[in-house]
Amino acid sequence: MEGFGPKIILELPGGILITETVVNTWIIMVLLSIFSIIATRRLEKVPRGLQNVIELLVDGINKLTIQTMGEDKKSFAPYIGTLLLFIACANLAGLFGLRPPTADINTTLGLALMTFCLIHGNGMRRKGVLTYLKGFTQPIPVMLPLNIISEIATPISLSFRLFGNITGGLIMMSLFYSALAAFSTKLGINIPVLQAAIPSVFHLYFDLFAGILQSFIFSMLTMVFVSGAMD
């Protein structure tokens, strides 16, 4: 693909395209799986070393889920933790020279659709199908079309918020690297010295700060929407 879209790595029979997004997503999933296996294969009653870090992370996610959704919904913590870690790692992929999978609308829309299914699936499970659907006619039946549009807008807003922020940062960094390369050429510097050090400060914001922040926002909104549908 041209521009800032993901490059096509491989085309399989039947016109199936394997893009950077697919490859990088699988890299992140494999690394997270390997890390999980290594971190939990020798758990001890008295934690030490890496186990301390893992328990601190798990405890933090459990507390965040309980504080946001309530004690009765703490069973969502594993999903929220997985969502938070995956999005954070995907957003930070740019620090390691990989195109962030979340800079592809297909990834963010897929994540948003999972949240959408959780919202309505758990809402109907908790309240009952008829009672839940009846809620779309509140406060008055004439509000039904607007309530439906509002629910459809949820996954769209979730996906485009994450996609827009990560893609915007990717575009800014790409333009910044191009500008530094052009400036180096005008100065007669053949070695990309300027591109090696100067961008690091901007990576801290666009990749590190914005990446972690957006993963936290997406996870928080997921908890708020699901909890709201169930209460």
N, C-alpha and C positions, 0 to 999 in steps of 0.2 A: 504494500500500500504506500501511497505517496504522503508527503507532508509529515505530520506528527503521529500518524496512525501506526499500529503495530505492524512489523514486517512479517511477510509470509515466509516461514522457515521450510515448510514441506507441503506438497499437495498430494493427498492420497487419492486412490481410485474412487470415482464417484463424486469428485469435486470437493472433497472434504479438505479444508485448509487448516494446517497447523501453524498458528502464528506465535509470535513472541509471547503473547499473553498466555497461551496454553502451556508452552515450555516453561516459562518462569513460574507459573502457578504450580506446576508439578514439582519444580525444584523446591519451592517453598514448602509444599506439603510433605515431600520426602524428608527435607531437613528437619521440619517440626516433628515428624514421626520418629526419626532417628533420635532426636534430642529427648523426646518423651520416653522412649525405650531405655536410653542410657540413664536418664535422670531417675527412673522409677524401678530399675531392676534390682537394686540393693538397698531397699528402704530399711531403716533401723528405728527402734523405739526412741532412742536418743539421737535426734537429727544432728548432722554435722556437714560442713562443706556445702556441696551443691544441694543437698536435701533441705538445708535451711532456706535457701533461695526459693526452691520449689514450693515449700510449705508456706512461705511468706506470700508468694504469688497466689497460690490457691486460696489462702485465707483472705487475702485482699479482695479477690473476685467474689468469694462467698459473701463477705460483708457488704460489698457494693451491691450485689444482687438483692440481698435482704433489705438493705436500706432503701433501695429504689422501688422494689416490687412488693416487699412484704415477706414476713417469715413463711407464709403459706406457699410462696412461689420460689423458694430457694432451690427447688429441683431444676430451675432454668440455669443455674450457675455454670454447669459444664458447657452448655451451648454458648452462653454469653462469653465465657472464658475462651472458648475455641474461636468464636467470632472476633473477639478483641485481639487475640494473638495473631490470627491469620491476616486481618486487615492491617495491623501494625507492621508485620513483617513485609506484607505486600507494598505498603506505602514507603517503607525504608529500603526497598530493593534498589532504588536509585543510588544509594550510597555505595553499592557494590557493583555499579556499572550495568545493572539490569533494568530493563524498562518495567516500571511498577505495573502489575496486573490491574490495579485499580485505576489506571489511566486508560482503561478500556471500558466503555459503557456496558459491554456484555457482562463483565465481571460484577460491576456495581449493581446492575439491574438484576442479575441473578441473586445476589445477596439480599437486595431489597425485596424480591419476590418471596424469598424464604421467610423474611420478616412478615410480609403480607399474609402468607399462609399460616404462620404462627398466630398472628393477631386474630384472624377470623376462625381458625380451627379451635384455638383454645377458648375464644369467646363463646362459640357454640357448645363446646364441651362443658364449660362451666355453667352457662345459663340455660342451655337447651336450644335446639335449632329455632323453634318457633319464637321463643321469647327473645332470642338474640336478633332475629330478623325483624321482629316487631319494633326493636329499638331504632331502626332506621326511619321509622315514621314519627319519631319524637322530635320536638315537642308537639308538632301538629303534622298530620299526614301529608300536607302539601310540601313538607320539607324533604320528602323521600328522594326526589331527584338530586337535590343539593347534597344530601348526606351520602348518596352513592358516589357522586363526583368527588366528594371530599375523601372518601376511602380509596378511590382509584388514584387520587393524587398523592397518597402517602408513599407508595413505592417509587413513583416518579420523582418526587422531591428528595427522597432518601438517596436514590441512585445518582441523580444529577448533582446533588450537593457534594458527595464524595468524589464523583468523577470530575466535576468542575474544578475542585480545589487541587486535586492531584495532577490533573492534566495542565492546569494553569501554571503550577510550579514547574512541571516538566518543560513546558514551552518557554517559560522565563529562563530556565537554566540553559536550554539549548540555544536561545538567542544570545545569552550572556557569553557562552563558550564561543559562538561564532564571532561576536564582537571582539573578544580578546584575541582570537586567531587573526582577524583582519588587522587589529592594532599591532600585533606582533610582526605581521608581514610589512606593514608600513615602516616599522622601526628597523627592519632588516634582520629580525631575529628568527632564525630557522627552527630553533628548538622551542617547543611550546612551554616556555618558562612561566609566562603569565597565567596559562591555563592550569598549571599544576598547583598553585598556592592560593591565588585570589578567590576562586569560586568556593573554597572550603567554608568561608563565612556564610555564604548564601545557601550552601547545602544544609547548614545547621538549621536554618529557618524553613526552607521549602521542603526538605526531606525529613529532618529529625523532628523539629517542633510541630510543623503543620501535619506531618504524617501521624504522629502519636495523638495529636489533638483530634484529628478527623476520625481515627479509629475509636477513640473514646466517645466522641459525639454520636457516631453511628450506633455503637453498642448501647449507649444511654437511651437514645431514641427508641431503639428496639425494645428495651425493657419498659419504657414509659408507655408505648403503644400497646404492647401485649398486656401489661398490667391493667391499663385503662379499659381494654376490651373485656377483661375477666371480672372487673369490679362493678 
